[in-house]
């Protein structure tokens, strides 16, 4: 198979090409524009060339739009699959797990449970109600990385990490620690 135009030119100049070379040349030439359709005069040629470039640009835009639409459709289907079957998958996985095993492997991928740390959401808590050491984590939006360092969740309660003092603020939502279901699919070979 010919990869570059230079290879094509070199093979075309071969004195006695073998059948495989002739086939490769024919295949390469099939992908070239019809030279008879190329206008001869400069004005027409430039218009033809510009038109071809515009056609290719248009094809690329359409192809990208189709790709994005197909990707959105697949993501919607995946969300629907999770909505309808994720709870059942987690129940059945938990029933299959034995000992310290946290996952099950299949030819198509792996399904398992990952540790999920507890978290707090204090977006609705006024800044002045936060203890001073936790206020550094609060900017126009909550810096969740910093907040995880100064506020720890144990069970369904939040505590200041340094002092262990319970954190009870109006509007504070505490998500207890737990496990999250995950699926890691097998890699496809290109």
N, C-alpha and C positions, 0 to 999 in steps of 0.2 A: 504494500500500500504506500502510495506517495504522500509524504507529509508536507513538503514545501515546493514552491514553484521552481526553485533551483534544482531540486531532484528531478522534477518533471522535465526541465530543459536538458539536463544531463542524459536522462534516459531517452529522450527524443533524438539525441545526437548519436546514440548507439548504432554502430554499423549493421550488426546482425542481432537484433533483439530476440530473446527467447519468448515462447508463448506467455509465460507469466508476466514478463515485462510489457508485452503488448496489451495484456489484459489490464495491468495496473495503469498504463497510459490511457486506455479507453475509459476506465473508471474515473480517472482524474479529469479527463476532458468532458465527461458527462456533467460534472459539477460546474464547469465554466459557462459563462454566458454565451449565447449563440452569437458568434462573431459576425455572421451575416446580418444580424439585427442591429449591430452597432453602426450608427450613422457616420458617414465619412467626413462631412464638412464640420469645421470647428464649432460653429454656433449650435448646430443640432447635436453634436457629440456632447458638448457641455450640458445642454438641457437634458439629454438622455442620461448622462452620468449623474447629474444632480437628482433626477427623478428616481434613479435606482437607489441612490443613497437615502432619499426620503422614504422610499418603499421599505428599505431595510430598517430604518429608524421606526417607522410605523409598526412594522411587524414585531420589533423588540418591545415597543410600548404595549401592544395587544397581548403579547406573550407574558409580560410581567403582570398585567392586569388579570389574565387568566390564572396565572400561578397564584397570585394573592387571593383570588376568589376561591380557588380550589383549596388553598391552605386554610382559609376561614371556614370553609365547609367541613373540612376534616377536623378542625378544632371544635366546631359545634357538635359534630358527631361524637368526638371524644368526651366533651362535657356531658352529653346525653348519656353516654355509656356509664360515666361516673355517677351521674344523678340516679340512674336506674339500678346499677349493679355494684357500686363500690361498697355499700354496707354489707351486702351478701358476700362479696369477695373477702372482706375483712373477717366476717364470722367464720366462713369456711376455712380461711387461712389459719385463724386462731385454733380451730378444731384440729387441723393437721400438724401444727407445730408441736414438737416434742423436745423435752429437755431445754437446753440453752439456745437451740436453733431459733433464729429470728426470720428466716426466709426459706423459700422453696424455689429450686431451680428447674426450669423447663428448657426445651430446645429453643423456644421463642423468646426467652427472657427469664427474669427473676421477679418474684413478688415477695414482699416481706414487710416487716414493721420496723420503723426507725424511731429512736427516742426523739421526742418533741418537747423542748423545754417549755415551762409555764411562762406566761407573759402578762403584762398589764397594759391597758390602754387608758391613758389619762387625758385624752384630747378634750374631754368635757369638763375637766377639773380646772377651776381658776388658778392662775399661777400663785397668788398669795396664799392659797391653802396648802401648797406643797411645802414640806419641810425644806429648810435651807440647803441641805446637802443634795437634795433631789432636784432643786431648781436649776442647777447647772445643765441638766439634761434637757431642759425645756426651753425651746427657742420658738420661732413662729410655728414650728411643728415639732412634735416630740422626736428626739434623737433616740430611737429604740435601742441602738447598740449601747449607748452610754447609760440609758435607763436600766438595761439588763445588768449593768455592773453595779448600780447603786440600789436597785430594788430587786429582791429575790422573792420568788414564789414558792411556797411550800403548801401542797394541797390546794386549797382554794383561798388561801390568805397571802397577802403581800407584806413583806417586811423590808425595812432598811437593811442593807447588807452589812454596814459597819456596826450598827448598834443592836440590830435584831428587833427594833421597835416595830410593832404592827403598823401598817399603813392603811388607814381607813379614811378615804376622802370621798365626798359626795360626787358621783359621776364616774368614779374609778371602776373600770371593768377588769376583773381578774380572770384569766384563762388558766385553768389548772394544767400542770404538766401531764403529759400522756404519751401516746404513741401515734404515729401517722402512717397510714398505708402508703406504700410506694410500689411502682412497677418499673423495672429497668428492662427495656427490651433488648433483644440481641442486636448486634450491629450487622447491617446489610453490607455486603461487599459490592463495590462499584465496578 
